[in-house]
Amino acid sequence: MPITNRLRAVLQAYVTERGVTSTDALFIGVGDTPLTVRTIQHLLKEYGKKTKVGKEVSVSPHAIRRTFCRFMRLRTFVKGSRKSRMHQILTTQTQPSRTKRLIS
């Protein structure tokens, strides 16, 4: 997944602050255990409520992926060779049938 230089710096700072762990997971909970899918969904929902973003739009992993794909589609359309760049971005997904739907 393409990331900005700012996001890269933020993630590097987070990993440095977090320190060495016994797992390869990026986000961990108590006892160096990886956060579960359900925990991440719950956290996103709570942050959506706190920031009041959740009143206007859905705050979920799916909504974030969808927004990212829309942003990349607009960005690649503006920069040219839209279809090949979208294909390059979306083929990293693990579900080929889903990739086809997102390109269309």
N, CA, C and O atoms as CSV, one atom per row, in Angstrom:
chain,resi,resn,atom,element,x,y,z
A,1,MET,N,N,0.847,-1.170,0.000
A,1,MET,CA,C,0.000,0.000,0.000
A,1,MET,C,C,0.892,1.232,0.000
A,1,MET,O,O,1.809,1.330,0.816
A,2,PRO,N,N,0.642,2.159,-0.887
A,2,PRO,CA,C,1.450,3.372,-0.900
A,2,PRO,C,C,1.152,4.221,0.334
A,2,PRO,O,O,-0.001,4.354,0.744
A,3,ILE,N,N,2.204,4.795,0.922
A,3,ILE,CA,C,2.021,5.674,2.065
A,3,ILE,C,C,2.802,6.958,1.829
A,3,ILE,O,O,3.786,6.980,1.089
A,4,THR,N,N,2.348,8.014,2.466
A,4,THR,CA,C,3.019,9.302,2.323
A,4,THR,C,C,4.262,9.335,3.205
A,4,THR,O,O,4.418,8.512,4.107
A,5,ASN,N,N,5.135,10.285,2.936
A,5,ASN,CA,C,6.328,10.454,3.771
A,5,ASN,C,C,5.954,10.782,5.212
A,5,ASN,O,O,6.611,10.334,6.152
A,6,ARG,N,N,4.892,11.568,5.375
A,6,ARG,CA,C,4.444,11.934,6.728
A,6,ARG,C,C,3.961,10.694,7.485
A,6,ARG,O,O,4.314,10.499,8.648
A,7,LEU,N,N,3.156,9.858,6.830
A,7,LEU,CA,C,2.675,8.646,7.486
A,7,LEU,C,C,3.836,7.723,7.824
A,7,LEU,O,O,3.856,7.121,8.898
A,8,ARG,N,N,4.794,7.607,6.926
A,8,ARG,CA,C,5.974,6.781,7.187
A,8,ARG,C,C,6.694,7.268,8.447
A,8,ARG,O,O,7.090,6.462,9.290
A,9,ALA,N,N,6.864,8.591,8.573
A,9,ALA,CA,C,7.539,9.166,9.741
A,9,ALA,C,C,6.750,8.904,11.026
A,9,ALA,O,O,7.328,8.592,12.067
A,10,VAL,N,N,5.420,9.036,10.941
A,10,VAL,CA,C,4.573,8.794,12.110
A,10,VAL,C,C,4.669,7.325,12.539
A,10,VAL,O,O,4.789,7.030,13.728
A,11,LEU,N,N,4.616,6.411,11.571
A,11,LEU,CA,C,4.707,4.987,11.904
A,11,LEU,C,C,6.076,4.633,12.484
A,11,LEU,O,O,6.169,3.834,13.415
A,12,GLN,N,N,7.129,5.222,11.940
A,12,GLN,CA,C,8.464,4.963,12.481
A,12,GLN,C,C,8.577,5.482,13.915
A,12,GLN,O,O,9.172,4.820,14.765
A,13,ALA,N,N,8.014,6.651,14.188
A,13,ALA,CA,C,8.025,7.196,15.548
A,13,ALA,C,C,7.227,6.295,16.487
A,13,ALA,O,O,7.636,6.058,17.624
A,14,TYR,N,N,6.079,5.789,16.005
A,14,TYR,CA,C,5.259,4.886,16.820
A,14,TYR,C,C,6.024,3.613,17.164
A,14,TYR,O,O,6.029,3.182,18.317
A,15,VAL,N,N,6.664,3.015,16.175
A,15,VAL,CA,C,7.407,1.773,16.404
A,15,VAL,C,C,8.572,2.020,17.369
A,15,VAL,O,O,8.859,1.187,18.228
A,16,THR,N,N,9.231,3.153,17.223
A,16,THR,CA,C,10.330,3.495,18.137
A,16,THR,C,C,9.805,3.657,19.564
A,16,THR,O,O,10.398,3.140,20.511
A,17,GLU,N,N,8.703,4.370,19.711
A,17,GLU,CA,C,8.099,4.587,21.035
A,17,GLU,C,C,7.595,3.269,21.635
A,17,GLU,O,O,7.753,3.022,22.831
A,18,ARG,N,N,6.995,2.438,20.802
A,18,ARG,CA,C,6.454,1.153,21.259
A,18,ARG,C,C,7.560,0.229,21.728
A,18,ARG,O,O,7.397,-0.494,22.710
A,19,GLY,N,N,8.684,0.251,21.030
A,19,GLY,CA,C,9.812,-0.598,21.416
A,19,GLY,C,C,9.721,-1.985,20.802
A,19,GLY,O,O,8.841,-2.265,19.989
A,20,VAL,N,N,10.641,-2.841,21.201
A,20,VAL,CA,C,10.730,-4.204,20.693
A,20,VAL,C,C,9.623,-5.053,21.306
A,20,VAL,O,O,9.349,-4.968,22.503
A,21,THR,N,N,8.995,-5.865,20.475
A,21,THR,CA,C,7.930,-6.754,20.953
A,21,THR,C,C,8.204,-8.179,20.494
A,21,THR,O,O,9.104,-8.439,19.696
A,22,SER,N,N,7.404,-9.083,21.021
A,22,SER,CA,C,7.569,-10.491,20.658
A,22,SER,C,C,6.728,-10.884,19.444
A,22,SER,O,O,6.696,-12.056,19.069
A,23,THR,N,N,6.053,-9.920,18.832
A,23,THR,CA,C,5.194,-10.208,17.687
A,23,THR,C,C,5.564,-9.302,16.514
A,23,THR,O,O,6.169,-8.246,16.704
A,24,ASP,N,N,5.201,-9.716,15.310
A,24,ASP,CA,C,5.436,-8.907,14.114
A,24,ASP,C,C,4.305,-7.911,13.861
A,24,ASP,O,O,4.397,-7.086,12.952
A,25,ALA,N,N,3.240,-7.986,14.660
A,25,ALA,CA,C,2.089,-7.108,14.465
A,25,ALA,C,C,2.483,-5.653,14.695
A,25,ALA,O,O,3.281,-5.346,15.582
A,26,LEU,N,N,1.919,-4.769,13.892
A,26,LEU,CA,C,2.213,-3.347,14.027
A,26,LEU,C,C,1.536,-2.771,15.265
A,26,LEU,O,O,2.159,-2.052,16.046
A,27,PHE,N,N,0.270,-3.089,15.438
A,27,PHE,CA,C,-0.488,-2.559,16.574
A,27,PHE,C,C,-0.721,-3.680,17.577
A,27,PHE,O,O,-1.263,-4.734,17.243
A,28,ILE,N,N,-0.300,-3.431,18.808
A,28,ILE,CA,C,-0.391,-4.469,19.836
A,28,ILE,C,C,-1.169,-3.958,21.034
A,28,ILE,O,O,-1.296,-2.755,21.262
A,29,GLY,N,N,-1.680,-4.910,21.785
A,29,GLY,CA,C,-2.417,-4.586,23.000
A,29,GLY,C,C,-1.608,-4.991,24.222
A,29,GLY,O,O,-0.379,-5.046,24.188
A,30,VAL,N,N,-2.319,-5.268,25.286
A,30,VAL,CA,C,-1.699,-5.663,26.541
A,30,VAL,C,C,-0.957,-6.988,26.366
A,30,VAL,O,O,-1.471,-7.917,25.745
A,31,GLY,N,N,0.238,-7.066,26.911
A,31,GLY,CA,C,1.001,-8.310,26.859
A,31,GLY,C,C,1.591,-8.614,25.500
A,31,GLY,O,O,1.822,-9.781,25.182
A,32,ASP,N,N,1.839,-7.610,24.696
A,32,ASP,CA,C,2.426,-7.791,23.360
A,32,ASP,C,C,1.600,-8.691,22.444
A,32,ASP,O,O,2.147,-9.339,21.552
A,33,THR,N,N,0.304,-8.730,22.659
A,33,THR,CA,C,-0.551,-9.523,21.777
A,33,THR,C,C,-1.115,-8.610,20.689
A,33,THR,O,O,-1.466,-7.462,20.963
A,34,PRO,N,N,-1.202,-9.117,19.453
A,34,PRO,CA,C,-1.749,-8.295,18.360
A,34,PRO,C,C,-3.202,-7.915,18.631
A,34,PRO,O,O,-3.962,-8.695,19.204
A,35,LEU,N,N,-3.575,-6.710,18.212
A,35,LEU,CA,C,-4.977,-6.310,18.317
A,35,LEU,C,C,-5.811,-7.179,17.384
A,35,LEU,O,O,-5.392,-7.476,16.266
A,36,THR,N,N,-6.979,-7.581,17.839
A,36,THR,CA,C,-7.864,-8.392,17.002
A,36,THR,C,C,-8.618,-7.491,16.028
A,36,THR,O,O,-8.677,-6.274,16.204
A,37,VAL,N,N,-9.184,-8.102,15.013
A,37,VAL,CA,C,-9.987,-7.358,14.038
A,37,VAL,C,C,-11.129,-6.651,14.754
A,37,VAL,O,O,-11.415,-5.485,14.479
A,38,ARG,N,N,-11.774,-7.353,15.665
A,38,ARG,CA,C,-12.908,-6.775,16.392
A,38,ARG,C,C,-12.480,-5.575,17.244
A,38,ARG,O,O,-13.209,-4.587,17.335
A,39,THR,N,N,-11.312,-5.659,17.860
A,39,THR,CA,C,-10.814,-4.540,18.666
A,39,THR,C,C,-10.580,-3.314,17.794
A,39,THR,O,O,-10.930,-2.199,18.183
A,40,ILE,N,N,-9.996,-3.509,16.630
A,40,ILE,CA,C,-9.749,-2.388,15.718
A,40,ILE,C,C,-11.074,-1.780,15.256
A,40,ILE,O,O,-11.206,-0.558,15.191
A,41,GLN,N,N,-12.054,-2.627,14.936
A,41,GLN,CA,C,-13.366,-2.126,14.540
A,41,GLN,C,C,-13.977,-1.289,15.667
A,41,GLN,O,O,-14.525,-0.213,15.429
A,42,HIS,N,N,-13.875,-1.797,16.885
A,42,HIS,CA,C,-14.435,-1.100,18.042
A,42,HIS,C,C,-13.729,0.247,18.267
A,42,HIS,O,O,-14.386,1.258,18.514
A,43,LEU,N,N,-12.399,0.258,18.181
A,43,LEU,CA,C,-11.641,1.498,18.367
A,43,LEU,C,C,-12.016,2.544,17.322
A,43,LEU,O,O,-12.193,3.717,17.652
A,44,LEU,N,N,-12.138,2.124,16.066
A,44,LEU,CA,C,-12.528,3.065,15.011
A,44,LEU,C,C,-13.909,3.653,15.286
A,44,LEU,O,O,-14.137,4.848,15.102
A,45,LYS,N,N,-14.820,2.800,15.726
A,45,LYS,CA,C,-16.180,3.262,16.029
A,45,LYS,C,C,-16.156,4.283,17.174
A,45,LYS,O,O,-16.827,5.314,17.112
A,46,GLU,N,N,-15.381,3.983,18.209
A,46,GLU,CA,C,-15.280,4.900,19.350
A,46,GLU,C,C,-14.644,6.231,18.958
A,46,GLU,O,O,-15.120,7.286,19.376
A,47,TYR,N,N,-13.573,6.195,18.163
A,47,TYR,CA,C,-12.937,7.429,17.712
A,47,TYR,C,C,-13.882,8.228,16.814
A,47,TYR,O,O,-13.881,9.459,16.841
A,48,GLY,N,N,-14.683,7.522,16.024
A,48,GLY,CA,C,-15.681,8.196,15.193
A,48,GLY,C,C,-16.700,8.941,16.045
A,48,GLY,O,O,-17.113,10.050,15.704
A,49,LYS,N,N,-17.106,8.322,17.162
A,49,LYS,CA,C,-18.049,8.978,18.078
A,49,LYS,C,C,-17.402,10.171,18.768
A,49,LYS,O,O,-18.003,11.241,18.860
A,50,LYS,N,N,-16.173,9.989,19.255
A,50,LYS,CA,C,-15.476,11.073,19.971
A,50,LYS,C,C,-15.275,12.302,19.095
A,50,LYS,O,O,-15.448,13.432,19.551
A,51,THR,N,N,-14.912,12.079,17.849
A,51,THR,CA,C,-14.639,13.199,16.944
A,51,THR,C,C,-15.898,13.694,16.240
A,51,THR,O,O,-15.862,14.690,15.517
A,52,LYS,N,N,-17.003,13.000,16.454
A,52,LYS,CA,C,-18.294,13.315,15.834
A,52,LYS,C,C,-18.290,13.121,14.327
A,52,LYS,O,O,-19.216,13.558,13.644
A,53,VAL,N,N,-17.259,12.471,13.802
A,53,VAL,CA,C,-17.213,12.137,12.378
A,53,VAL,C,C,-18.254,11.064,12.091
A,53,VAL,O,O,-18.872,11.062,11.026
A,54,GLY,N,N,-18.449,10.150,13.042
A,54,GLY,CA,C,-19.381,9.040,12.875
A,54,GLY,C,C,-20.823,9.455,12.659
A,54,GLY,O,O,-21.631,8.655,12.188
A,55,LYS,N,N,-21.163,10.703,12.998
A,55,LYS,CA,C,-22.525,11.185,12.769
A,55,LYS,C,C,-22.777,11.458,11.289
A,55,LYS,O,O,-23.903,11.338,10.806
A,56,GLU,N,N,-21.707,11.828,10.575
A,56,GLU,CA,C,-21.850,12.203,9.172
A,56,GLU,C,C,-21.515,11.078,8.200
A,56,GLU,O,O,-22.160,10.941,7.161
A,57,VAL,N,N,-20.501,10.268,8.536
A,57,VAL,CA,C,-20.071,9.179,7.671
A,57,VAL,C,C,-19.771,7.947,8.509
A,57,VAL,O,O,-19.574,8.036,9.721
A,58,SER,N,N,-19.740,6.815,7.856
A,58,SER,CA,C,-19.410,5.564,8.529
A,58,SER,C,C,-17.914,5.535,8.842
A,58,SER,O,O,-17.093,5.871,7.989
A,59,VAL,N,N,-17.564,5.139,10.054
A,59,VAL,CA,C,-16.166,5.001,10.443
A,59,VAL,C,C,-15.919,3.514,10.695
A,59,VAL,O,O,-16.309,2.969,11.728
A,60,SER,N,N,-15.266,2.875,9.731
A,60,SER,CA,C,-14.988,1.441,9.823
A,60,SER,C,C,-13.795,1.128,8.927
A,60,SER,O,O,-13.428,1.942,8.080
A,61,PRO,N,N,-13.186,-0.046,9.105
A,61,PRO,CA,C,-12.092,-0.415,8.203
A,61,PRO,C,C,-12.531,-0.391,6.738
A,61,PRO,O,O,-11.782,0.054,5.868
A,62,HIS,N,N,-13.744,-0.869,6.472
A,62,HIS,CA,C,-14.249,-0.880,5.093
A,62,HIS,C,C,-14.363,0.539,4.537
A,62,HIS,O,O,-13.972,0.798,3.399
A,63,ALA,N,N,-14.898,1.453,5.341
A,63,ALA,CA,C,-15.050,2.835,4.886
A,63,ALA,C,C,-13.689,3.477,4.615
A,63,ALA,O,O,-13.546,4.259,3.675
A,64,ILE,N,N,-12.699,3.152,5.432
A,64,ILE,CA,C,-11.359,3.702,5.226
A,64,ILE,C,C,-10.751,3.154,3.936
A,64,ILE,O,O,-10.147,3.903,3.168
A,65,ARG,N,N,-10.907,1.838,3.694
A,65,ARG,CA,C,-10.405,1.256,2.437
A,65,ARG,C,C,-11.094,1.889,1.235
A,65,ARG,O,O,-10.450,2.225,0.242
A,66,ARG,N,N,-12.403,2.048,1.336
A,66,ARG,CA,C,-13.180,2.628,0.229
A,66,ARG,C,C,-12.726,4.062,-0.047
A,66,ARG,O,O,-12.555,4.446,-1.204
A,67,THR,N,N,-12.534,4.846,0.999
A,67,THR,CA,C,-12.070,6.220,0.845
A,67,THR,C,C,-10.681,6.255,0.232
A,67,THR,O,O,-10.406,7.082,-0.637
A,68,PHE,N,N,-9.806,5.367,0.676
A,68,PHE,CA,C,-8.455,5.298,0.126
A,68,PHE,C,C,-8.507,4.993,-1.368
A,68,PHE,O,O,-7.811,5.635,-2.155
A,69,CYS,N,N,-9.324,4.021,-1.764
A,69,CYS,CA,C,-9.425,3.659,-3.190
A,69,CYS,C,C,-9.981,4.813,-4.013
A,69,CYS,O,O,-9.511,5.068,-5.122
A,70,ARG,N,N,-10.971,5.509,-3.481
A,70,ARG,CA,C,-11.516,6.668,-4.203
A,70,ARG,C,C,-10.457,7.754,-4.361
A,70,ARG,O,O,-10.321,8.348,-5.430
A,71,PHE,N,N,-9.707,8.009,-3.286
A,71,PHE,CA,C,-8.650,9.007,-3.349
A,71,PHE,C,C,-7.606,8.611,-4.388
A,71,PHE,O,O,-7.188,9.445,-5.192
A,72,MET,N,N,-7.184,7.358,-4.382
A,72,MET,CA,C,-6.169,6.901,-5.324
A,72,MET,C,C,-6.700,6.948,-6.756
A,72,MET,O,O,-5.955,7.266,-7.683
A,73,ARG,N,N,-7.972,6.634,-6.938
A,73,ARG,CA,C,-8.557,6.702,-8.277
A,73,ARG,C,C,-8.519,8.135,-8.787
A,73,ARG,O,O,-8.142,8.372,-9.935
A,74,LEU,N,N,-8.900,9.083,-7.960
A,74,LEU,CA,C,-8.875,10.492,-8.355
A,74,LEU,C,C,-7.439,10.942,-8.602
A,74,LEU,O,O,-7.159,11.616,-9.594
A,75,ARG,N,N,-6.551,10.579,-7.723
A,75,ARG,CA,C,-5.151,10.984,-7.844
A,75,ARG,C,C,-4.512,10.417,-9.110
A,75,ARG,O,O,-3.809,11.130,-9.827
A,76,THR,N,N,-4.756,9.135,-9.382
A,76,THR,CA,C,-4.152,8.523,-10.563
A,76,THR,C,C,-4.805,9.034,-11.833
A,76,THR,O,O,-4.144,9.133,-12.867
A,77,PHE,N,N,-6.096,9.362,-11.777
A,77,PHE,CA,C,-6.771,9.911,-12.950
A,77,PHE,C,C,-6.139,11.261,-13.318
A,77,PHE,O,O,-5.908,11.552,-14.492
A,78,VAL,N,N,-5.872,12.056,-12.317
A,78,VAL,CA,C,-5.284,13.370,-12.548
A,78,VAL,C,C,-3.867,13.230,-13.090
A,78,VAL,O,O,-3.470,13.991,-13.973
A,79,LYS,N,N,-3.107,12.283,-12.583
A,79,LYS,CA,C,-1.715,12.126,-13.002
A,79,LYS,C,C,-1.554,11.318,-14.281
A,79,LYS,O,O,-0.457,11.287,-14.837
A,80,GLY,N,N,-2.597,10.667,-14.768
A,80,GLY,CA,C,-2.509,9.897,-16.009
A,80,GLY,C,C,-2.259,8.424,-15.773
A,80,GLY,O,O,-1.983,8.000,-14.650
A,81,SER,N,N,-2.358,7.646,-16.837
A,81,SER,CA,C,-2.234,6.185,-16.833
A,81,SER,C,C,-2.995,5.569,-15.661
A,81,SER,O,O,-2.474,4.735,-14.920
A,82,ARG,N,N,-4.217,6.000,-15.524
A,82,ARG,CA,C,-5.069,5.629,-14.396
A,82,ARG,C,C,-5.216,4.131,-14.234
A,82,ARG,O,O,-5.017,3.601,-13.141
A,83,LYS,N,N,-5.560,3.448,-15.302
A,83,LYS,CA,C,-5.886,2.033,-15.178
A,83,LYS,C,C,-4.673,1.209,-14.736
A,83,LYS,O,O,-4.806,0.350,-13.865
A,84,SER,N,N,-3.507,1.449,-15.312
A,84,SER,CA,C,-2.348,0.646,-14.942
A,84,SER,C,C,-1.914,0.921,-13.506
A,84,SER,O,O,-1.506,-0.003,-12.803
A,85,ARG,N,N,-1.995,2.164,-13.060
A,85,ARG,CA,C,-1.601,2.476,-11.680
A,85,ARG,C,C,-2.610,1.908,-10.692
A,85,ARG,O,O,-2.211,1.392,-9.649
A,86,MET,N,N,-3.901,1.987,-10.988
A,86,MET,CA,C,-4.906,1.396,-10.096
A,86,MET,C,C,-4.692,-0.109,-10.031
A,86,MET,O,O,-4.801,-0.712,-8.963
A,87,HIS,N,N,-4.391,-0.711,-11.166
A,87,HIS,CA,C,-4.149,-2.152,-11.179
A,87,HIS,C,C,-2.957,-2.484,-10.284
A,87,HIS,O,O,-3.007,-3.443,-9.513
A,88,GLN,N,N,-1.903,-1.707,-10.382
A,88,GLN,CA,C,-0.702,-1.940,-9.572
A,88,GLN,C,C,-1.033,-1.810,-8.079
A,88,GLN,O,O,-0.561,-2.610,-7.271
A,89,ILE,N,N,-1.821,-0.831,-7.716
A,89,ILE,CA,C,-2.179,-0.617,-6.317
A,89,ILE,C,C,-3.090,-1.722,-5.803
A,89,ILE,O,O,-2.874,-2.256,-4.715
A,90,LEU,N,N,-4.099,-2.060,-6.579
A,90,LEU,CA,C,-5.129,-2.968,-6.088
A,90,LEU,C,C,-4.762,-4.441,-6.191
A,90,LEU,O,O,-5.395,-5.260,-5.525
A,91,THR,N,N,-3.782,-4.815,-6.985
A,91,THR,CA,C,-3.424,-6.226,-7.064
A,91,THR,C,C,-2.710,-6.701,-5.813
A,91,THR,O,O,-2.453,-7.896,-5.667
A,92,THR,N,N,-2.385,-5.794,-4.912
A,92,THR,CA,C,-1.796,-6.216,-3.643
A,92,THR,C,C,-2.858,-6.796,-2.714
A,92,THR,O,O,-2.535,-7.380,-1.679
A,93,GLN,N,N,-4.118,-6.633,-3.085
A,93,GLN,CA,C,-5.195,-7.205,-2.266
A,93,GLN,C,C,-5.148,-8.724,-2.351
A,93,GLN,O,O,-4.676,-9.283,-3.342
A,94,THR,N,N,-5.631,-9.379,-1.324
A,94,THR,CA,C,-5.568,-10.837,-1.278
A,94,THR,C,C,-6.737,-11.504,-1.978
A,94,THR,O,O,-6.711,-12.715,-2.199
A,95,GLN,N,N,-7.755,-10.747,-2.328
A,95,GLN,CA,C,-8.936,-11.327,-2.958
A,95,GLN,C,C,-9.032,-10.840,-4.400
A,95,GLN,O,O,-9.488,-9.721,-4.638
A,96,PRO,N,N,-8.610,-11.664,-5.375
A,96,PRO,CA,C,-8.630,-11.222,-6.775
A,96,PRO,C,C,-9.996,-10.762,-7.259
A,96,PRO,O,O,-10.075,-9.794,-8.015
A,97,SER,N,N,-11.083,-11.428,-6.846
A,97,SER,CA,C,-12.411,-11.022,-7.323
A,97,SER,C,C,-12.760,-9.624,-6.814
A,97,SER,O,O,-13.438,-8.866,-7.508
A,98,ARG,N,N,-12.312,-9.283,-5.635
A,98,ARG,CA,C,-12.546,-7.964,-5.072
A,98,ARG,C,C,-11.751,-6.912,-5.839
A,98,ARG,O,O,-12.236,-5.803,-6.061
A,99,THR,N,N,-10.543,-7.256,-6.239
A,99,THR,CA,C,-9.706,-6.332,-7.001
A,99,THR,C,C,-10.395,-5.945,-8.296
A,99,THR,O,O,-10.396,-4.772,-8.670
A,100,LYS,N,N,-10.984,-6.918,-8.988
A,100,LYS,CA,C,-11.681,-6.641,-10.245
A,100,LYS,C,C,-12.809,-5.636,-10.027
A,100,LYS,O,O,-12.973,-4.706,-10.817
A,101,ARG,N,N,-13.587,-5.818,-8.960
A,101,ARG,CA,C,-14.703,-4.910,-8.691
A,101,ARG,C,C,-14.222,-3.490,-8.429
A,101,ARG,O,O,-14.853,-2.527,-8.865
A,102,LEU,N,N,-13.093,-3.357,-7.710
A,102,LEU,CA,C,-12.611,-2.032,-7.362
A,102,LEU,C,C,-12.049,-1.281,-8.561
A,102,LEU,O,O,-12.088,-0.051,-8.583
A,103,ILE,N,N,-11.529,-1.991,-9.559
A,103,ILE,CA,C,-10.961,-1.342,-10.737
A,103,ILE,C,C,-12.063,-0.795,-11.625
A,103,ILE,O,O,-11.904,0.270,-12.222
A,104,SER,N,N,-13.155,-1.493,-11.719
A,104,SER,CA,C,-14.243,-1.090,-12.617
A,104,SER,C,C,-14.815,0.259,-12.261
A,104,SER,O,O,-15.736,0.733,-12.925
